[in-house]
Amino acid sequence: MKLLNKNKGFTLIEILAVIIILGVIMIIALPAVTSYLGGSRNAAYISTVNKYIDTTIGEVSSFEYSIKNKDYTYYIPTKCLDIENDITESPYDEFSESYVVVTKNDDKNDYYYTGYDLSGHGILLTYRDLLEESVIKTDIRSVDTTIGVGTRPFTYVYSDTCDKTGIKQDVTSSIDEKGKKSDVTNEGQTKPTPSPTPTPTGSTPTPTPDNPYAYIPTNGKIKVTIGDNNSTFNRYGLVFSIYQLAYGTYGEWFMKPNFTSATTYKNDDNTYTFSLFPSEIHQRIVSHNVAPVYQRITNNLGVVEFQNLQHGIYFVEMVAGPNNLTVPSMIVFVPNENGSSTVNVVPDITY
């Protein structure tokens, strides 16, 4: 009588079936695992940034940094902070540039953060209360320390040599008054260098090859107001960039590089329309890496101002803010159709 073989193995088909099932499970589970790991690292990133800010608050309170002038936006390198465990890396890589940014108000200081690591993960200048995982970008490669908060016209960048005792002397070369230098007083405050008397301006631009911007007034101002007192979102800390598309007096403009193919159309009411849509302008800015004239941050009333603008045509867009806040980009003529060099804009927003 034959005995049955009870140690029968798996068939090839059964093995393949198991492999396929495991592969399907991995395909389903991998995105969730990846998302979980990414979310965990983003949470750790924000935690690190908040530690930087908390440490800065302590050092400012103990007068290790002099924050005295309300006209300045102060940039403090995080590498110089006396932080526990000397955190120099994000969860992704070592920090390349990293700053806690401080502004002085009447009764308190406000704190922001901006920086990035070697992997490109970083945060644009963002108000402390708005720091959350969604503000982390993956393609940041530089920090612009000329960005002022609100209407503050100057920035004050502390030295990354971390020599706090000599900072009042060294920082002189780091103060940016729209391209000009300023002197530092013994108290650590700054006396702006007087602006030169502007060149007399004419009613009609007369550019020449040697001086294409001759006789164009530079007293333009754009004021953008986001929301009102009834708004349910935080209007503080929204970042706006402004780009110059053309220069000239109203009705006679000369297009800037990258926009020379554009033109303007006169409407029946004597106003003008720019030939490019905002989406087309944005694409040109991105594809040609056009640098903004200024970047500014809204104050607690949702107001951001751009001053000392050469007369012309400008493009204004929000570049950082809550993901669920949409502010349409704007094409602004300075001066406007009424001849005013100060242009107030209140865009329609969705939230």
LINMO-V542339 format. One record per pair of residues at least 4 apart in sequence whose ideal C-beta (glycine too) atoms are under 8 Angstrom apart, sorted by the first residue. I is the first residue (numbers start at 1). GAP is how many residues later the second one is. D is the distance in Angstrom with one decimal. If there is no record, write none. Layout:
[[I & GAP & D] [I & GAP & D]]
This chain:
[[10 & 4 & 4.4] [10 & 5 & 5.3] [10 & 8 & 8.0] [11 & 4 & 7.2] [12 & 4 & 6.3] [13 & 4 & 6.3] [14 & 4 & 6.6] [15 & 4 & 6.5] [16 & 4 & 6.3] [17 & 4 & 6.4] [18 & 4 & 6.4] [19 & 4 & 6.3] [20 & 4 & 6.5] [21 & 4 & 6.5] [22 & 4 & 6.4] [23 & 4 & 6.4] [24 & 4 & 6.4] [25 & 4 & 5.9] [26 & 4 & 5.7] [28 & 4 & 7.7] [29 & 4 & 5.8] [30 & 4 & 6.0] [31 & 4 & 6.0] [32 & 4 & 6.3] [33 & 4 & 6.4] [34 & 4 & 6.2] [35 & 4 & 6.1] [36 & 4 & 6.3] [37 & 4 & 6.5] [38 & 4 & 6.3] [39 & 4 & 6.3] [39 & 94 & 6.7] [40 & 4 & 6.5] [40 & 51 & 8.0] [41 & 4 & 6.4] [41 & 50 & 3.9] [41 & 51 & 6.4] [42 & 4 & 6.7] [42 & 49 & 7.8] [42 & 91 & 4.0] [42 & 94 & 5.3] [43 & 4 & 6.4] [43 & 90 & 6.1] [44 & 4 & 6.5] [44 & 46 & 7.9] [44 & 47 & 4.3] [45 & 4 & 6.6] [45 & 45 & 5.3] [45 & 46 & 5.5] [45 & 47 & 7.4] [45 & 76 & 6.9] [45 & 88 & 7.6] [45 & 91 & 5.8] [46 & 4 & 6.3] [46 & 85 & 5.6] [46 & 86 & 6.5] [46 & 87 & 6.0] [46 & 90 & 7.5] [47 & 4 & 6.6] [48 & 4 & 6.7] [48 & 39 & 5.7] [48 & 42 & 6.3] [48 & 43 & 7.6] [49 & 4 & 6.6] [49 & 64 & 4.9] [49 & 66 & 7.9] [49 & 74 & 6.8] [49 & 82 & 6.0] [50 & 4 & 6.2] [50 & 78 & 7.9] [50 & 81 & 6.8] [51 & 4 & 6.3] [51 & 32 & 6.3] [51 & 33 & 7.9] [51 & 36 & 6.6] [52 & 4 & 6.4] [52 & 26 & 4.7] [52 & 29 & 6.3] [52 & 31 & 6.9] [52 & 35 & 7.7] [52 & 46 & 7.2] [52 & 48 & 5.3] [52 & 61 & 6.7] [53 & 4 & 6.5] [53 & 47 & 5.5] [53 & 58 & 5.0] [53 & 60 & 6.3] [53 & 75 & 5.7] [54 & 4 & 6.8] [55 & 4 & 6.4] [55 & 26 & 4.7] [55 & 27 & 6.9] [55 & 28 & 4.7] [56 & 4 & 6.0] [56 & 9 & 7.7] [56 & 20 & 5.8] [56 & 25 & 6.3] [56 & 44 & 4.2] [56 & 46 & 6.8] [56 & 55 & 6.6] [57 & 4 & 6.2] [57 & 52 & 7.8] [57 & 54 & 6.6] [58 & 4 & 6.4] [59 & 5 & 4.2] [59 & 6 & 5.9] [59 & 22 & 6.7] [59 & 23 & 6.9] [60 & 4 & 7.2] [60 & 5 & 5.2] [60 & 7 & 5.6] [60 & 42 & 6.4] [60 & 49 & 6.4] [64 & 100 & 5.9] [65 & 9 & 7.2] [65 & 11 & 6.0] [65 & 37 & 7.5] [65 & 93 & 6.8] [65 & 99 & 7.4] [66 & 102 & 7.4] [66 & 121 & 7.4] [66 & 122 & 3.4] [66 & 123 & 7.9] [67 & 7 & 5.6] [67 & 35 & 5.2] [67 & 37 & 5.2] [67 & 42 & 5.9] [68 & 36 & 6.7] [68 & 119 & 6.6] [68 & 120 & 5.9] [68 & 121 & 5.2] [69 & 35 & 6.7] [69 & 85 & 7.9] [69 & 87 & 7.5] [69 & 120 & 4.9] [69 & 121 & 5.8] [70 & 33 & 7.7] [70 & 34 & 4.9] [70 & 35 & 6.9] [70 & 36 & 7.8] [70 & 82 & 7.5] [71 & 81 & 5.6] [71 & 82 & 6.2] [71 & 83 & 5.6] [71 & 119 & 7.7] [71 & 121 & 7.8] [72 & 31 & 7.7] [72 & 32 & 7.7] [72 & 76 & 8.0] [72 & 80 & 6.1] [72 & 82 & 4.9] [72 & 83 & 6.6] [72 & 84 & 4.6] [72 & 118 & 6.4] [73 & 28 & 6.2] [73 & 29 & 7.8] [73 & 30 & 5.6] [73 & 74 & 7.1] [73 & 75 & 4.6] [73 & 76 & 4.8] [73 & 79 & 5.1] [73 & 81 & 7.3] [73 & 82 & 4.9] [73 & 83 & 7.1] [74 & 27 & 6.7] [74 & 28 & 4.5] [74 & 29 & 7.1] [74 & 81 & 7.7] [74 & 82 & 4.8] [74 & 84 & 7.1] [75 & 24 & 4.5] [75 & 26 & 5.6] [75 & 70 & 5.0] [75 & 80 & 6.4] [75 & 81 & 7.0] [75 & 82 & 4.5] [75 & 83 & 6.4] [76 & 4 & 6.9] [76 & 5 & 7.4] [76 & 23 & 6.1] [76 & 24 & 4.9] [76 & 25 & 7.4] [76 & 26 & 6.5] [76 & 82 & 5.2] [77 & 4 & 8.0] [77 & 21 & 6.9] [77 & 22 & 5.9] [77 & 81 & 6.3] [77 & 82 & 7.8] [77 & 83 & 4.5] [77 & 85 & 7.2] [78 & 5 & 7.7] [78 & 17 & 7.0] [78 & 20 & 4.2] [78 & 21 & 6.5] [78 & 22 & 6.1] [78 & 37 & 6.9] [79 & 9 & 6.6] [79 & 16 & 7.5] [79 & 19 & 7.0] [79 & 81 & 6.3] [79 & 83 & 6.8] [80 & 78 & 7.0] [80 & 80 & 6.9] [80 & 82 & 3.8] [80 & 84 & 7.3] [81 & 19 & 7.5] [83 & 4 & 5.7] [88 & 6 & 6.2] [88 & 7 & 6.0] [89 & 4 & 6.6] [89 & 5 & 4.8] [89 & 6 & 6.4] [89 & 28 & 7.1] [90 & 4 & 7.7] [90 & 5 & 6.1] [90 & 27 & 4.4] [90 & 29 & 7.8] [90 & 31 & 6.1] [92 & 25 & 5.5] [92 & 27 & 4.4] [92 & 29 & 4.6] [93 & 24 & 4.3] [93 & 25 & 4.2] [93 & 26 & 4.1] [93 & 28 & 7.3] [94 & 23 & 6.1] [94 & 24 & 5.4] [95 & 20 & 6.1] [95 & 21 & 7.5] [95 & 22 & 5.0] [95 & 23 & 7.9] [96 & 19 & 7.8] [96 & 20 & 5.8] [96 & 21 & 6.0] [96 & 22 & 5.3] [97 & 18 & 5.5] [97 & 19 & 6.2] [97 & 45 & 7.3] [97 & 46 & 4.4] [98 & 16 & 7.9] [98 & 17 & 3.3] [98 & 18 & 7.6] [99 & 14 & 7.2] [99 & 15 & 5.5] [99 & 16 & 5.8] [99 & 44 & 6.6] [99 & 46 & 7.1] [100 & 11 & 6.3] [100 & 12 & 7.3] [100 & 13 & 5.9] [101 & 10 & 7.1] [101 & 11 & 4.0] [101 & 12 & 6.8] [101 & 13 & 6.2] [101 & 24 & 6.3] [101 & 48 & 7.2] [102 & 7 & 5.5] [102 & 8 & 7.2] [102 & 9 & 5.8] [102 & 10 & 7.6] [103 & 6 & 6.7] [103 & 7 & 4.9] [103 & 9 & 7.7] [103 & 46 & 4.8] [103 & 47 & 7.5] [103 & 49 & 6.6] [104 & 5 & 5.6] [105 & 4 & 7.0] [105 & 5 & 6.4] [110 & 17 & 7.1] [110 & 18 & 7.4] [110 & 39 & 7.4] [111 & 16 & 7.9] [111 & 17 & 4.6] [112 & 13 & 5.6] [112 & 14 & 6.1] [112 & 15 & 5.4] [112 & 16 & 6.3] [112 & 37 & 7.0] [112 & 125 & 7.0] [112 & 185 & 7.7] [113 & 10 & 5.8] [113 & 12 & 7.6] [113 & 13 & 6.0] [113 & 15 & 7.1] [113 & 18 & 6.4] [114 & 8 & 7.7] [114 & 9 & 6.1] [114 & 10 & 6.1] [114 & 11 & 4.2] [114 & 12 & 7.0] [114 & 29 & 5.6] [114 & 33 & 7.9] [115 & 7 & 5.7] [115 & 8 & 6.4] [115 & 28 & 6.2] [116 & 4 & 6.5] [116 & 5 & 6.5] [116 & 6 & 2.6] [116 & 7 & 7.5] [116 & 21 & 7.9] [116 & 24 & 4.0] [116 & 25 & 6.9] [116 & 26 & 7.7] [116 & 27 & 6.8] [117 & 4 & 5.3] [117 & 5 & 6.5] [119 & 19 & 8.0] [120 & 17 & 7.8] [120 & 18 & 5.7] [120 & 19 & 5.3] [120 & 20 & 5.9] [120 & 21 & 6.3] [121 & 15 & 6.0] [121 & 16 & 7.2] [121 & 17 & 5.7] [121 & 19 & 7.4] [122 & 14 & 7.2] [122 & 15 & 5.7] [122 & 18 & 3.5] [122 & 21 & 7.9] [123 & 8 & 7.3] [123 & 12 & 5.5] [123 & 13 & 6.0] [123 & 14 & 6.9] [123 & 17 & 7.6] [124 & 11 & 7.4] [124 & 13 & 6.8] [124 & 16 & 7.1] [124 & 115 & 5.9] [124 & 195 & 6.8] [124 & 196 & 4.3] [125 & 22 & 5.5] [125 & 24 & 7.8] [125 & 114 & 5.8] [125 & 170 & 7.7] [125 & 172 & 6.4] [125 & 195 & 7.0] [126 & 4 & 5.3] [126 & 5 & 5.7] [126 & 9 & 5.3] [126 & 111 & 6.3] [126 & 113 & 7.7] [126 & 194 & 6.4] [127 & 4 & 7.7] [127 & 107 & 7.8] [127 & 109 & 5.6] [127 & 110 & 2.8] [127 & 170 & 7.5] [129 & 105 & 6.6] [129 & 107 & 7.6] [129 & 108 & 7.6] [130 & 5 & 6.7] [130 & 104 & 6.6] [130 & 106 & 8.0] [130 & 107 & 5.3] [130 & 191 & 7.8] [130 & 192 & 6.8] [131 & 4 & 6.3] [134 & 188 & 7.8] [134 & 189 & 5.1] [135 & 185 & 7.2] [144 & 151 & 6.3] [145 & 10 & 5.9] [145 & 12 & 4.9] [145 & 29 & 7.9] [145 & 31 & 7.5] [146 & 9 & 5.6] [146 & 30 & 4.9] [146 & 149 & 7.8] [147 & 8 & 7.1] [147 & 92 & 7.6] [147 & 147 & 8.0] [147 & 148 & 4.5] [147 & 149 & 7.0] [147 & 150 & 7.1] [148 & 4 & 4.1] [148 & 5 & 6.2] [148 & 6 & 6.7] [148 & 7 & 5.8] [148 & 148 & 6.2] [148 & 149 & 7.6] [149 & 147 & 7.6] [149 & 148 & 4.6] [149 & 150 & 7.7] [150 & 146 & 7.0] [150 & 147 & 6.1] [150 & 148 & 6.9] [150 & 149 & 3.9] [150 & 153 & 7.4] [150 & 154 & 7.0] [150 & 155 & 7.8] [151 & 145 & 7.5] [151 & 148 & 7.1] [151 & 152 & 7.8] [151 & 153 & 7.7] [151 & 154 & 4.7] [151 & 156 & 7.5] [153 & 24 & 6.9] [153 & 25 & 7.1] [153 & 39 & 7.9] [153 & 154 & 7.2] [154 & 21 & 6.4] [154 & 22 & 7.0] [154 & 23 & 5.3] [154 & 28 & 7.0] [154 & 36 & 6.6] [154 & 38 & 6.8] [155 & 20 & 7.0] [155 & 21 & 5.2] [156 & 15 & 6.4] [156 & 18 & 7.2] [156 & 19 & 5.6] [156 & 34 & 6.6] [157 & 14 & 6.8] [157 & 17 & 3.9] [157 & 18 & 7.3] [157 & 19 & 7.7] [158 & 9 & 5.7] [158 & 13 & 6.2] [158 & 16 & 7.6] [159 & 4 & 6.3] [159 & 7 & 7.9] [159 & 8 & 5.6] [159 & 11 & 4.7] [159 & 12 & 6.2] [159 & 15 & 6.9] [161 & 9 & 7.3] [163 & 4 & 6.4] [163 & 7 & 7.0] [166 & 4 & 5.6] [167 & 4 & 5.4] [168 & 16 & 5.4] [168 & 18 & 7.3] [168 & 20 & 5.3] [169 & 15 & 7.2] [170 & 4 & 7.5] [171 & 4 & 6.4] [171 & 13 & 6.3] [172 & 9 & 6.9] [172 & 10 & 7.3] [172 & 11 & 6.8] [172 & 12 & 5.2] [173 & 8 & 7.1] [175 & 6 & 6.6] [175 & 7 & 4.7] [175 & 9 & 7.3] [175 & 15 & 6.0] [176 & 4 & 7.9] [177 & 4 & 7.1] [177 & 5 & 5.3] [177 & 15 & 5.6] [177 & 16 & 6.5] [178 & 130 & 6.9] [180 & 12 & 7.8] [180 & 13 & 5.2] [180 & 15 & 7.6] [181 & 12 & 6.2] [182 & 8 & 4.9] [182 & 9 & 6.4] [182 & 10 & 5.2] [182 & 11 & 5.4] [183 & 7 & 7.2] [183 & 8 & 5.2] [183 & 10 & 7.2] [184 & 4 & 6.8] [184 & 5 & 7.5] [184 & 6 & 5.7] [184 & 7 & 7.9] [185 & 4 & 5.0] [185 & 5 & 7.2] [185 & 6 & 6.2] [198 & 19 & 7.9] [198 & 20 & 6.2] [198 & 21 & 7.7] [199 & 15 & 7.7] [199 & 16 & 7.1] [200 & 15 & 7.6] [201 & 14 & 5.4] [201 & 15 & 6.9] [201 & 16 & 4.4] [202 & 4 & 6.8] [202 & 13 & 4.4] [203 & 46 & 6.5] [204 & 11 & 7.8] [204 & 45 & 6.3] [204 & 48 & 6.5] [205 & 9 & 7.3] [205 & 10 & 5.9] [205 & 11 & 5.3] [205 & 42 & 7.1] [205 & 43 & 4.5] [205 & 44 & 6.0] [205 & 47 & 6.3] [205 & 49 & 6.6] [206 & 8 & 5.9] [206 & 9 & 5.6] [207 & 4 & 7.0] [207 & 5 & 4.2] [207 & 6 & 6.6] [207 & 7 & 5.8] [207 & 47 & 6.0] [208 & 4 & 6.9] [208 & 6 & 6.2] [212 & 42 & 7.2] [213 & 34 & 6.1] [213 & 97 & 6.7] [216 & 31 & 5.3] [216 & 32 & 6.6] [216 & 33 & 7.7] [216 & 94 & 5.2] [216 & 95 & 5.5] [216 & 96 & 7.3] [217 & 32 & 7.9] [217 & 93 & 7.3] [217 & 94 & 4.9] [217 & 124 & 6.9] [218 & 90 & 5.8] [218 & 91 & 6.9] [218 & 92 & 4.9] [218 & 93 & 7.5] [219 & 89 & 7.2] [219 & 90 & 8.0] [219 & 122 & 5.2] [220 & 87 & 8.0] [220 & 88 & 7.5] [220 & 89 & 3.4] [220 & 90 & 6.5] [220 & 91 & 5.4] [220 & 92 & 7.6] [220 & 114 & 3.9] [220 & 115 & 7.0] [220 & 121 & 5.0] [220 & 122 & 7.8] [220 & 123 & 7.7] [221 & 84 & 6.5] [221 & 85 & 6.8] [221 & 86 & 4.9] [221 & 87 & 7.8] [221 & 88 & 6.4] [221 & 113 & 7.6] [221 & 120 & 6.4] [221 & 121 & 4.5] [221 & 122 & 7.1] [222 & 20 & 6.9] [222 & 83 & 7.1] [222 & 84 & 4.7] [222 & 87 & 6.6] [222 & 92 & 6.4] [222 & 94 & 6.6] [222 & 110 & 5.4] [222 & 112 & 6.4] [222 & 121 & 5.2] [222 & 123 & 6.6] [223 & 80 & 6.6] [223 & 81 & 7.7] [223 & 82 & 4.9] [223 & 83 & 8.0] [223 & 119 & 6.9] [223 & 120 & 7.2] [223 & 121 & 4.9] [223 & 122 & 7.0] [224 & 16 & 6.5] [224 & 74 & 7.9] [224 & 79 & 7.2] [224 & 80 & 5.1] [224 & 81 & 7.7] [224 & 92 & 6.3] [224 & 106 & 7.4] [224 & 121 & 4.8] [224 & 122 & 7.8] [224 & 123 & 7.0] [225 & 76 & 7.5] [225 & 77 & 5.9] [225 & 78 & 5.3] [225 & 119 & 7.1] [225 & 120 & 7.3] [225 & 121 & 5.0] [226 & 5 & 7.8] [226 & 9 & 5.3] [226 & 12 & 6.2] [226 & 72 & 5.9] [226 & 76 & 3.8] [226 & 77 & 7.6] [226 & 78 & 7.7] [226 & 101 & 6.4] [226 & 121 & 7.3] [226 & 123 & 6.4] [227 & 4 & 3.3] [227 & 6 & 6.9] [227 & 8 & 5.0] [227 & 75 & 4.8] [227 & 122 & 6.5] [228 & 74 & 7.7] [231 & 4 & 5.9] [231 & 71 & 7.0] [231 & 120 & 7.9] [232 & 119 & 7.2] [233 & 89 & 6.7] [233 & 92 & 6.0] [233 & 118 & 5.2] [234 & 88 & 7.5] [235 & 63 & 5.9] [235 & 65 & 6.9] [235 & 66 & 6.7] [235 & 67 & 3.1] [236 & 62 & 6.3] [236 & 63 & 6.7] [236 & 64 & 4.6] [236 & 66 & 7.5] [237 & 60 & 5.8] [237 & 61 & 6.6] [237 & 84 & 7.7] [238 & 59 & 6.7] [238 & 60 & 4.4] [238 & 64 & 7.3] [238 & 66 & 7.3] [238 & 80 & 5.9] [238 & 82 & 7.1] [238 & 83 & 4.3] [238 & 87 & 7.6] [238 & 89 & 7.4] [239 & 56 & 6.2] [239 & 57 & 7.6] [239 & 58 & 5.4] [239 & 79 & 6.9] [239 & 80 & 5.2] [239 & 81 & 3.8] [239 & 82 & 6.8] [240 & 55 & 6.9] [240 & 56 & 5.7] [240 & 57 & 7.6] [240 & 58 & 7.3] [240 & 64 & 5.1] [240 & 76 & 6.0] [240 & 77 & 6.9] [240 & 78 & 5.4] [240 & 79 & 6.8] [241 & 51 & 3.9] [241 & 53 & 7.5] [241 & 54 & 4.9] [241 & 75 & 7.4] [241 & 76 & 6.0] [241 & 78 & 5.0] [242 & 50 & 5.8] [242 & 51 & 5.2] [242 & 52 & 5.3] [242 & 53 & 7.7] [242 & 54 & 7.8] [242 & 64 & 5.0] [242 & 67 & 7.9] [242 & 72 & 5.5] [242 & 73 & 7.1] [242 & 74 & 5.0] [243 & 38 & 7.7] [243 & 42 & 6.0] [243 & 47 & 5.9] [243 & 49 & 5.4] [243 & 50 & 6.4] [243 & 71 & 6.7] [243 & 72 & 4.5] [243 & 73 & 7.9] [244 & 12 & 5.7] [244 & 49 & 5.4] [244 & 65 & 7.9] [244 & 66 & 7.0] [244 & 68 & 5.7] [244 & 69 & 7.4] [244 & 70 & 5.7] [244 & 71 & 8.0] [245 & 10 & 6.8] [245 & 11 & 6.0] [245 & 14 & 5.0] [245 & 17 & 6.9] [245 & 29 & 7.1] [245 & 36 & 7.0] [245 & 67 & 7.1] [245 & 68 & 4.5] [245 & 69 & 6.5] [245 & 70 & 5.6] [245 & 86 & 7.5] [246 & 7 & 4.0] [246 & 8 & 6.0] [246 & 9 & 4.8] [246 & 10 & 6.0] [246 & 13 & 6.8] [246 & 16 & 7.7] [246 & 18 & 8.0] [246 & 66 & 4.9] [246 & 67 & 4.2] [247 & 6 & 6.8] [247 & 7 & 5.7] [247 & 9 & 6.9] [247 & 63 & 5.3] [247 & 64 & 6.7] [247 & 65 & 3.8] [248 & 4 & 5.1] [248 & 5 & 3.9] [248 & 6 & 5.2] [248 & 63 & 6.6] [248 & 64 & 5.8] [249 & 4 & 8.0] [249 & 62 & 5.9] [249 & 86 & 7.5] [250 & 22 & 7.8] [250 & 61 & 7.8] [250 & 83 & 6.5] [250 & 85 & 5.4] [250 & 86 & 7.3] [250 & 87 & 6.8] [250 & 89 & 7.0] [251 & 15 & 7.6] [251 & 21 & 6.9] [253 & 11 & 6.4] [253 & 59 & 6.2] [253 & 60 & 5.9] [255 & 4 & 4.7] [255 & 5 & 4.8] [255 & 6 & 7.9] [255 & 7 & 5.7] [255 & 8 & 7.7] [256 & 4 & 7.7] [256 & 56 & 8.0] [258 & 26 & 5.6] [258 & 27 & 7.9] [258 & 30 & 4.6] [258 & 32 & 5.8] [259 & 17 & 7.4] [259 & 22 & 7.7] [259 & 25 & 6.8] [262 & 12 & 6.6] [262 & 13 & 5.0] [262 & 14 & 5.0] [263 & 12 & 4.7] [264 & 8 & 4.6] [264 & 9 & 6.6] [264 & 10 & 5.8] [264 & 11 & 6.6] [264 & 49 & 7.6] [265 & 7 & 6.6] [265 & 8 & 4.8] [265 & 10 & 6.6] [266 & 4 & 6.9] [266 & 5 & 7.7] [266 & 6 & 5.7] [267 & 4 & 4.8] [267 & 5 & 6.7] [267 & 6 & 6.1] [270 & 67 & 6.6] [271 & 66 & 4.9] [272 & 61 & 6.6] [272 & 65 & 7.7] [274 & 39 & 6.3] [274 & 57 & 4.9] [276 & 4 & 4.3] [276 & 5 & 5.2] [276 & 8 & 7.7] [277 & 4 & 7.2] [278 & 4 & 6.3] [278 & 37 & 7.2] [278 & 39 & 7.5] [278 & 50 & 7.1] [278 & 51 & 4.0] [278 & 52 & 7.5] [278 & 53 & 6.6] [279 & 4 & 6.6] [280 & 4 & 6.7] [281 & 4 & 6.4] [281 & 34 & 5.1] [281 & 48 & 7.4] [281 & 50 & 7.4] [282 & 4 & 6.4] [282 & 35 & 6.7] [282 & 47 & 6.5] [283 & 4 & 5.9] [284 & 4 & 5.7] [284 & 6 & 7.0] [285 & 4 & 8.0] [285 & 5 & 4.4] [285 & 30 & 7.5] [293 & 13 & 7.4] [293 & 16 & 7.3] [293 & 21 & 7.6] [294 & 12 & 5.3] [295 & 24 & 7.2] [296 & 8 & 4.7] [296 & 9 & 6.9] [296 & 10 & 6.3] [297 & 7 & 6.6] [298 & 4 & 5.2] [298 & 5 & 6.1] [298 & 6 & 4.6] [299 & 4 & 5.3] [299 & 5 & 7.4] [306 & 8 & 7.8] [306 & 10 & 7.7] [309 & 5 & 6.9] [309 & 25 & 5.7] [311 & 23 & 5.6] [311 & 24 & 6.2] [311 & 30 & 7.0] [312 & 22 & 6.3] [313 & 18 & 6.7] [313 & 19 & 7.3] [313 & 20 & 5.6] [313 & 21 & 7.6] [314 & 17 & 7.4] [314 & 18 & 4.8] [314 & 19 & 7.9] [314 & 20 & 6.3] [315 & 14 & 6.6] [315 & 15 & 7.2] [315 & 16 & 5.8] [315 & 17 & 7.7] [316 & 13 & 6.8] [316 & 14 & 4.5] [316 & 16 & 6.0] [316 & 29 & 7.3] [317 & 10 & 7.9] [317 & 12 & 4.0] [317 & 13 & 7.4] [318 & 7 & 8.0] [318 & 9 & 4.4] [318 & 11 & 7.8] [321 & 4 & 5.1] [321 & 6 & 7.2] [324 & 27 & 6.3] [325 & 24 & 6.8] [325 & 25 & 7.8] [325 & 26 & 5.3] [326 & 23 & 6.4] [326 & 24 & 4.6] [326 & 25 & 7.4] [327 & 20 & 5.6] [327 & 22 & 5.1] [328 & 19 & 5.4] [328 & 20 & 6.5] [328 & 21 & 7.6] [330 & 15 & 5.8] [330 & 17 & 5.9] [332 & 4 & 8.0] [332 & 11 & 5.6] [332 & 13 & 6.2] [333 & 4 & 7.2] [333 & 10 & 7.3] [334 & 7 & 6.3] [334 & 9 & 5.5] [335 & 4 & 5.3] [335 & 5 & 5.5] [335 & 6 & 4.8] [335 & 8 & 7.3] [336 & 4 & 5.5] [336 & 7 & 5.1]]
